[in-house]
Amino acid sequence: MAIARRTTAQAPWLQYVPKLFTVLRDGYGLRDLRQDLIAGLTVAVVALPLAMALAIASGAAPEKGLHTAIVAGFLISFLGGSRVQVGGPTAAFIPVVFVVIERFGYGGMILCTLLSGLILIAAGLLRLGVLMRYMPQPVITGFTAGIAVSIFTSQVKDLFGLSIEKLPGAFVPKWQAYAAHMDSINPASVAMALGCLAVIIGVRRWRPLWPGFLIAVVLGSLASVLLADASFAHSAPTIGSVFGAIPAALPDFEFPHIPFERTGEMLPAALTMAFLGGVESLLSAVVADGMTGGRHRSNGELVAQGVANCASALFGGLPATGAIARTATNIRAGARSPVAGMAHALFLLLFMLVAAPLMAYVPLAALAAVLVVVAWNMSEIEQFKHLLRGHWGDRLVLLVTFGLTVAFDLTVAIEVGVVLAAFLFMHRMSEVVSVSNVSEGQDELSDTDDGEEPDQRDRLPPGVAAFRISGPLFFAVANRLDEVLDQFPVPPKVFILRLRLVPMIDASGAYALRQFLSRCARHGTQVILSGVQPQPHALLISQGLGDEPNLLGMADGFDTALEWAAQAVAAGDKARA
């Protein structure tokens, strides 16, 4: 793929400078601080019940989730390469952490977290941040949807209040255990879970700006306290009845004993944690860039994630990474800088110091309802459907990754998914490569010539920009579209993307085009796709890109695109006049 772009020479060490220092250097006032504190408080309210629920689902005590959100959340914002990233424990780690604790105990989980932090630091210093963004979209969607199914499966016990002393870690044994204990269903837990689900769904529908998770947990806790004398309420398990009181303090800093003789045994789990932490943090940073128009520093972000995970392990916490939902909440609440993420961690610390005794009354069924909603949000149903309508190879990679994640192991699923995607890509490339004699004729010189035609810039109306992509738009190069708009100090009114020399687009390329269209829409830029070939045209239509509001259309050739662009600019000028 060839996209004309400018390059700027930068000192290598600049990519490791935290965004916090950049913000302070550029100027930071009281108005910014006030907005960041409001955003930090908003995110802390969302993160409070979520952190406890994630810890319990991972097989740990609820306070471990709070400790992770406080320690790792503060360091991710303080040292990170993203302006508004919010970090902490996330649902993606639940299946991995649960299995590690089951096999090696909590001490083994701390060692895996520490090793994953060191791996992330090494990846950042080796500048592997860009490579992590080359993950095929069907693999990402497949293991994300698989994790969502695993999270839901892990919550069935608390949703129904089943009396199971030790829950297995694997998918099939879990459901076998549920089937064997269905006679122990607790009506109180079922009623509590359904009530909390109804509250969360109702708040999201009618009051979307309210913290639905916290409201549901608070109402569930109040019901548990007020109806403590009723038999059905009394029998609903709570944090206090299962885990005891939550300590109102951070744990002491303690360097754990490292059993080096078991390091090799735990290394695969540590690599999986590092991979999840790296990919999810960079995905979250990309989402934040799309919402704010900023640019994150991927290698600096990996180093920050590594330091945060090491610190979390030294305080007895869980693995952490950038949280997409909390980052989006932070942005919508008006965050201006990393101070908002740091404030979110400090507010969580304040909540724990003040309200720790009250958290003992939180019903486990209420937290299970929270995680059921989280699992639904992670499932990416729409993206899953889009990929199922795409190329048969993308469908195969998606379903294989999803199935292996659910039934076996996340590490195996990712390895098989990536290798399968690579082989399918090579097969596709062998099909689109052709050898022809150019003397027999060329297809529209303006779009097949290797160079730029001399009068192209003169033919562009004012306010119109044009780029040509040459070569297949697939997962390894799709992210370069992110750099196109950064070359314009003032975004153009109309952008012509010339695709005559793009013989093939895969699901990741279609996803990158969708993100590109969304970013153009935020800048008020309309887009025309010119010279789209049959395979890309069919895929883009099946993925729903033809319905994007700022896409003026797919022109047959560059001349038609120029006519459409001139008409759009004239119509816009007339409307503004």
C-alpha positions in Angstrom: 0.0 0.0 0.0 1.3 3.4 -0.9 -0.1 6.5 0.8 1.7 9.7 0.4 2.6 11.2 3.7 5.0 13.5 5.5 7.5 12.2 8.0 8.8 14.2 10.9 12.1 13.3 12.6 11.7 12.9 16.4 14.2 12.0 19.1 13.5 8.4 20.1 13.2 9.2 23.8 10.2 11.6 23.1 7.9 8.6 22.6 8.4 7.7 26.3 7.6 11.1 27.7 4.3 10.8 29.7 1.4 12.8 28.3 1.0 14.4 31.7 4.2 16.3 31.3 3.2 17.4 27.8 0.0 18.8 29.1 1.6 20.7 32.0 4.2 22.1 29.6 1.6 23.3 27.2 -0.4 25.0 30.0 -2.8 23.8 32.6 -5.2 26.1 34.5 -7.8 25.9 37.2 -10.6 25.4 34.7 -8.8 22.3 33.4 -8.3 21.0 36.9 -12.0 21.5 37.9 -13.1 19.7 34.7 -10.6 16.8 35.4 -11.8 16.4 39.0 -15.4 16.2 37.8 -14.5 13.6 35.2 -12.4 11.7 37.7 -15.2 11.6 40.2 -17.6 10.4 37.5 -15.3 7.5 36.5 -14.7 6.5 40.1 -18.4 6.2 40.7 -18.5 3.8 37.7 -15.4 1.9 38.7 -16.2 1.3 42.3 -18.7 -1.6 41.9 -17.0 -2.8 38.8 -13.6 -3.2 40.4 -15.1 -5.4 43.2 -17.1 -7.4 40.7 -14.1 -8.1 38.5 -12.0 -9.3 41.5 -14.7 -11.7 42.7 -15.2 -13.1 39.2 -11.4 -13.6 38.9 -11.5 -15.7 42.1 -9.9 -13.0 44.3 -11.2 -11.0 47.3 -13.2 -7.8 46.3 -10.7 -5.4 47.9 -8.0 -6.7 45.4 -10.0 -5.1 42.6 -10.1 -1.8 44.4 -6.3 -1.9 45.2 -5.6 -2.6 41.5 -7.8 0.3 40.4 -6.1 2.6 42.8 -2.5 1.7 42.4 -2.4 0.7 38.7 -5.1 3.3 37.7 -3.0 6.1 39.1 0.3 5.0 37.5 -1.3 4.3 34.1 -2.5 7.9 33.9 0.6 9.4 35.5 3.1 7.7 33.2 1.0 6.8 30.2 1.2 7.9 26.6 -2.5 8.7 26.3 -4.0 12.0 27.4 -7.3 10.6 28.8 -6.7 6.9 29.2 -8.2 5.3 32.4 -6.7 2.0 33.6 -7.5 -0.7 36.1 -8.8 -4.3 36.2 -10.8 -5.3 33.2 -13.1 -8.1 32.3 -10.6 -9.5 29.6 -8.4 -10.8 32.4 -11.1 -12.8 34.3 -10.7 -16.2 32.5 -6.9 -16.0 32.6 -6.6 -14.9 36.3 -9.2 -17.4 37.4 -7.3 -20.3 35.9 -3.9 -19.0 37.2 -5.3 -18.7 40.8 -6.9 -22.2 40.5 -3.6 -23.8 39.3 -0.9 -21.8 41.2 -2.7 -20.0 44.0 -2.9 -16.3 44.6 0.9 -16.1 45.0 1.4 -17.5 41.5 -1.0 -14.9 40.1 1.1 -12.2 41.7 4.2 -13.6 40.1 2.4 -13.8 36.7 1.3 -10.2 37.0 4.8 -9.1 37.9 6.3 -11.1 34.9 3.6 -9.6 32.6 4.6 -6.1 33.7 8.3 -6.8 32.9 7.3 -8.2 29.5 5.3 -5.0 28.7 8.1 -2.8 29.8 10.5 -4.7 27.5 8.0 -4.5 24.6 7.7 -0.8 25.0 11.5 -0.3 25.1 11.9 -2.5 22.1 9.3 -0.3 20.3 6.8 -3.1 19.7 3.8 -0.9 20.3 3.2 -0.5 16.6 3.4 -4.3 16.0 0.6 -4.9 18.5 -1.8 -2.9 16.4 -1.4 -5.3 13.5 -3.7 -7.9 15.2 -6.4 -9.0 12.7 -9.9 -7.7 13.5 -11.6 -11.1 13.3 -9.1 -12.4 15.9 -9.8 -9.5 18.3 -13.5 -9.8 17.9 -13.4 -13.6 18.2 -11.5 -13.7 21.5 -13.4 -10.7 22.9 -16.7 -12.3 22.2 -15.3 -15.6 23.7 -14.2 -13.8 26.8 -17.7 -12.3 27.1 -19.2 -15.9 27.1 -16.7 -17.0 29.7 -17.6 -14.1 31.9 -21.3 -14.8 31.7 -20.6 -18.5 32.4 -18.5 -17.6 35.5 -21.5 -15.6 36.9 -24.2 -18.2 36.8 -23.3 -19.5 40.3 -23.9 -16.0 41.9 -26.9 -15.2 39.6 -28.7 -18.3 40.9 -27.1 -18.5 44.3 -25.9 -22.1 43.7 -24.2 -23.9 46.5 -21.0 -25.0 44.8 -18.0 -25.2 47.1 -15.3 -25.0 44.4 -16.1 -23.9 40.8 -14.0 -25.4 38.0 -12.1 -23.2 35.7 -12.8 -24.8 32.4 -16.0 -24.0 30.4 -17.5 -27.5 30.1 -16.8 -28.6 33.7 -18.4 -25.3 34.9 -21.7 -26.1 33.1 -21.5 -29.7 34.4 -21.2 -28.4 37.9 -24.2 -26.0 37.4 -26.3 -28.8 36.1 -25.4 -31.0 39.1 -26.4 -28.3 41.6 -29.5 -26.8 40.0 -31.5 -28.1 43.0 -29.8 -25.5 45.2 -31.1 -22.4 43.4 -31.5 -19.5 45.8 -34.7 -17.5 45.1 -33.3 -14.5 46.9 -30.2 -14.4 44.6 -32.4 -14.8 41.5 -34.7 -12.0 42.6 -31.8 -9.7 43.5 -30.0 -10.3 40.2 -33.2 -9.7 38.1 -34.0 -6.5 40.0 -30.5 -5.2 39.6 -30.5 -6.0 35.9 -33.8 -4.2 35.5 -32.4 -1.1 37.3 -29.2 -1.1 35.1 -31.2 -1.5 31.8 -33.8 1.1 32.9 -31.2 3.7 33.9 -29.3 3.2 30.6 -32.5 3.7 28.6 -34.1 6.6 30.4 -31.2 8.2 32.3 -28.0 7.2 30.3 -25.8 9.8 32.1 -26.5 8.3 35.5 -24.2 5.6 37.0 -26.4 2.6 36.5 -24.0 0.1 38.0 -23.6 2.0 41.3 -27.3 2.7 41.5 -28.2 -1.0 41.1 -25.6 -2.1 43.7 -26.7 0.6 46.2 -30.3 -0.4 45.8 -29.5 -4.0 46.1 -27.5 -3.4 49.2 -30.3 -1.3 50.7 -32.8 -4.1 50.0 -30.5 -6.6 51.7 -30.2 -4.4 54.8 -33.8 -3.3 55.1 -35.2 -6.8 54.6 -32.6 -8.5 56.7 -35.2 -10.1 58.8 -37.0 -11.8 55.9 -35.8 -15.3 55.1 -35.4 -14.8 51.4 -33.3 -11.6 51.9 -31.2 -13.1 54.7 -30.3 -16.1 52.5 -28.8 -13.9 49.7 -25.0 -14.1 50.0 -23.2 -10.7 50.4 -19.6 -9.7 50.3 -19.5 -9.7 54.1 -21.0 -13.1 54.5 -18.6 -14.7 52.0 -15.4 -12.7 52.1 -15.7 -10.8 55.4 -15.1 -7.1 56.0 -13.2 -5.1 53.4 -10.1 -3.4 55.0 -10.3 0.4 54.9 -6.7 0.8 53.8 -4.3 -0.1 51.1 -2.1 -3.2 51.6 1.5 -2.9 52.7 4.1 -2.8 50.0 5.7 -6.2 50.0 8.2 -7.7 47.6 6.8 -11.2 47.0 8.8 -14.4 47.1 9.5 -15.4 43.6 9.8 -19.1 43.0 12.2 -19.0 40.0 11.9 -22.7 39.6 8.3 -22.3 38.5 8.9 -19.3 36.3 9.0 -21.4 33.1 5.7 -23.0 34.2 4.0 -19.7 34.6 5.5 -17.9 31.6 2.7 -18.8 29.1 0.1 -17.3 31.5 2.3 -14.2 32.0 2.7 -13.8 28.2 -1.1 -14.0 27.8 -1.6 -11.4 30.5 1.0 -9.1 28.8 -0.6 -9.6 25.4 -4.0 -8.8 26.7 -2.8 -5.8 28.6 -0.9 -4.5 25.6 -3.6 -5.0 23.0 -6.5 -3.7 25.2 -4.6 -0.7 26.4 -3.6 0.3 22.8 -7.2 -0.4 21.5 -8.5 1.8 24.3 -5.9 4.5 23.4 -7.0 4.4 19.8 -10.7 4.7 20.8 -9.7 7.7 22.9 -7.8 9.3 20.0 -10.9 8.9 17.8 -13.1 10.6 20.4 -10.7 13.5 21.1 -8.7 13.9 17.9 -5.4 13.3 19.8 -2.5 10.9 19.2 -1.2 8.5 21.8 2.4 7.3 22.2 2.1 3.5 21.9 5.5 2.6 23.2 5.3 4.9 26.1 1.8 3.5 26.9 3.3 0.0 27.0 6.0 1.0 29.4 3.4 2.7 31.7 1.2 -0.4 31.6 4.2 -2.5 32.5 5.2 -0.3 35.5 1.6 -0.2 36.7 1.3 -4.0 36.6 4.6 -4.4 38.5 3.4 -2.0 41.1 0.0 -3.7 41.3 1.7 -7.1 42.0 3.9 -5.6 44.7 0.7 -4.3 46.5 -1.0 -7.7 46.0 -3.2 -6.5 43.2 -4.5 -8.0 39.9 -3.3 -7.3 36.4 -4.5 -4.1 34.9 -4.8 -2.3 31.5 -6.5 0.5 29.8 -10.3 0.2 30.2 -12.2 1.2 27.1 -15.6 1.8 28.8 -14.1 3.8 31.7 -11.9 5.8 29.2 -15.0 6.6 27.1 -16.9 7.7 30.3 -13.9 9.9 31.3 -14.0 11.6 27.9 -17.8 12.1 27.9 -17.4 13.6 31.4 -15.1 16.3 30.0 -11.6 15.1 30.9 -8.8 17.4 29.7 -5.7 15.5 30.8 -4.2 12.5 32.7 -5.1 14.3 35.9 -8.6 13.0 35.5 -7.4 9.4 35.6 -5.2 10.1 38.6 -8.1 11.8 40.3 -10.3 8.7 39.7 -7.8 6.5 41.6 -7.7 9.0 44.5 -11.4 9.2 44.7 -11.6 5.4 44.8 -9.1 5.4 47.7 -11.3 7.9 49.5 -14.4 5.8 48.9 -12.6 2.7 50.3 -11.3 4.6 53.4 -14.7 6.0 54.2 -17.2 3.4 53.0 -15.4 0.1 53.4 -17.7 -1.2 56.2 -20.8 -0.5 54.1 -19.4 -2.6 51.2 -19.9 -5.8 53.2 -23.7 -5.5 52.6 -23.3 -5.6 48.8 -25.0 -8.8 47.5 -23.0 -11.0 45.2 -26.0 -11.3 42.9 -25.9 -7.6 42.3 -22.3 -7.7 41.3 -23.1 -10.7 39.1 -25.7 -8.6 37.4 -23.1 -5.9 36.7 -20.8 -8.4 35.1 -23.6 -9.8 33.0 -24.1 -6.4 31.5 -20.3 -6.0 31.0 -20.2 -9.3 29.2 -23.0 -8.2 26.9 -21.2 -5.0 26.1 -18.0 -7.0 25.4 -19.7 -9.4 23.1 -19.7 -6.9 20.2 -22.8 -8.4 18.6 -22.9 -5.9 15.7 -19.3 -6.3 14.8 -19.6 -10.1 15.1 -22.6 -9.9 12.6 -20.6 -7.7 10.2 -17.7 -10.1 10.1 -20.0 -13.1 9.5 -21.2 -11.3 6.4 -17.7 -10.8 5.2 -15.2 -13.1 3.4 -15.3 -16.8 4.2 -11.7 -16.6 5.5 -12.6 -13.8 8.0 -15.6 -15.9 9.1 -13.4 -18.9 9.7 -10.8 -17.0 11.7 -13.6 -15.4 13.8 -15.4 -18.6 14.6 -12.2 -20.6 15.3 -10.9 -18.0 17.6 -14.2 -17.6 19.4 -14.7 -21.4 19.8 -11.1 -22.0 21.1 -11.5 -19.0 23.6 -14.7 -20.4 25.0 -13.9 -24.2 25.1 -10.1 -24.3 25.6 -7.7 -21.5 26.3 -7.2 -17.9 25.4 -3.5 -18.4 24.6 -4.3 -21.2 22.2 -7.1 -19.3 20.6 -4.9 -16.2 19.9 -2.1 -18.3 18.5 -4.3 -20.4 16.2 -6.3 -17.3 15.1 -3.2 -15.3 14.1 -1.6 -18.2 12.3 -4.8 -19.1 10.5 -5.3 -15.4 9.5 -1.7 -15.3 8.2 -2.2 -18.4 6.0 -5.5 -17.2 4.7 -3.9 -13.8 3.9 -1.1 -15.4 1.9 -3.7 -17.5 0.1 -5.6 -14.3 -0.8 -2.4 -12.6 -2.0 -1.6 -15.4 -4.3 -5.0 -15.0 -5.9 -4.9 -11.3 -6.5 -1.3 -11.2 -7.9 -1.2 -11.1 -11.7 1.4 -10.6 -14.4 0.3 -8.7 -17.5 1.8 -6.9 -20.5 1.2 -3.2 -20.0 1.7 -2.6 -23.7 -1.6 -4.2 -24.3 -3.4 -1.3 -22.7 -3.9 0.4 -19.4 -7.0 1.1 -17.3 -7.5 4.9 -16.9 -4.0 6.4 -16.8 -4.9 8.8 -14.0 -5.4 5.9 -11.6 -2.9 3.3 -12.9 0.2 5.5 -13.4 2.8 5.0 -10.7 3.3 8.7 -10.4 1.0 11.6 -9.8 -0.5 13.2 -12.9 0.9 16.7 -13.4 -2.5 18.5 -13.4 -4.1 16.6 -10.5 -3.5 19.4 -7.9 -4.6 22.1 -10.3 -7.9 20.2 -10.9 -8.7 20.0 -7.2 -11.3 22.6 -6.2 -10.5 24.7 -3.1 -11.2 22.8 0.1 -10.9 19.4 -1.6 -8.1 16.9 -0.9 -7.3 13.6 -2.6 -5.2 10.6 -1.7 -4.5 7.4 -3.6 -4.1 4.0 -2.0 -2.0 1.4 -3.9 -2.1 -2.2 -3.0 -4.4 -4.4 -0.8 -5.9 -2.8 2.3 -5.5 -5.5 4.9 -4.9 -5.8 8.6 -1.1 -5.1 8.5 -1.5 -1.7 6.8 -5.0 -0.6 7.6 -3.9 1.5 10.5 -2.0 3.9 8.2 -5.4 5.6 7.4 -5.1 7.1 10.8 -2.2 9.3 9.6 -4.0 10.8 6.6 -6.0 13.6 8.2 -3.0 14.5 10.5 -1.3 16.1 7.5 -3.8 18.9 7.2 -3.7 21.8 9.6 -7.3 22.6 8.6 -9.4 19.5 7.7 -10.6 19.6 4.0 -14.3 20.1 3.2 -14.3 17.1 0.9 -11.8 14.2 0.9 -11.5 11.9 -2.2 -10.0 8.5 -1.4 -8.8 6.9 -4.7 -9.1 3.1 -4.5 -8.6 2.1 -8.1 -5.3 0.3 -7.2 -6.8 -1.5 -4.2 -7.6 -5.0 -5.5 -8.7 -6.4 -2.1 -10.0 -5.2 1.3 -10.4 -7.5 4.3 -12.5 -7.0 7.5 -9.7 -5.0 9.2 -9.4 -2.7 6.2 -13.2 -2.2 6.2 -13.0 -1.4 9.9 -10.2 1.1 9.3 -12.3 2.8 6.6 -15.2 3.0 9.0 -13.0 4.6 11.7 -11.6 7.0 9.0 -15.1 8.0 8.0 -16.1 8.6 11.6 -13.0 10.7 12.2 -13.8 12.7 9.1 -17.4 13.2 10.2 -16.1 14.7 13.5 -14.1 17.2 11.5 -17.1 18.0 9.2 -15.3 16.4 6.2 -17.3 14.6 3.6 -15.7 11.6 1.8 -15.9 10.2 -1.7 -14.5 6.8 -2.6 -13.2 6.8 -6.2 -12.7 3.8 -8.5 -13.7 1.1 -6.0 -13.1 -2.4 -7.5 -15.7 -5.2 -7.3 -14.3 -7.2 -4.3 -13.8 -4.0 -2.1 -17.2 -2.7 -3.3 -19.0 -5.9 -2.3 -17.3 -6.1 1.1 -17.9 -2.4 2.0 -21.6 -2.8 1.1 -21.9 -6.0 3.2 -20.2 -4.2 6.1 -22.7 -1.3 5.9 -20.2 1.4 5.0 -22.5 2.6 2.2 -24.8 3.9 4.9 -22.3 6.2 6.6 -23.8 9.7 6.6 -20.7 11.6 5.5 -20.0 9.3 2.6 -21.1 11.1 -0.6 -20.8 8.0 -2.6 -18.5 5.6 -4.6 -17.6 7.3 -7.9 -16.7 5.2 -10.9 -13.6 7.4 -11.7 -11.6 10.4 -10.5 -13.4 12.8 -12.9 -16.8 11.9 -11.5 -15.4 12.3 -8.0 -14.1 15.8 -8.8 -17.6 16.8 -10.1 -19.3 15.5 -6.9 -16.7 17.3 -4.7 -17.2 20.6 -6.5 -20.9 20.3 -6.1 -20.6 19.5 -2.4 -18.2 22.4 -1.7 -20.5 24.8 -3.5 -23.6 23.5 -1.6 -21.7 23.9 1.7 -20.6 27.4 0.9 -24.1 28.3 -0.2 -25.6 26.9 3.1 -23.1 28.8 5.2 -23.8 32.0 3.3 
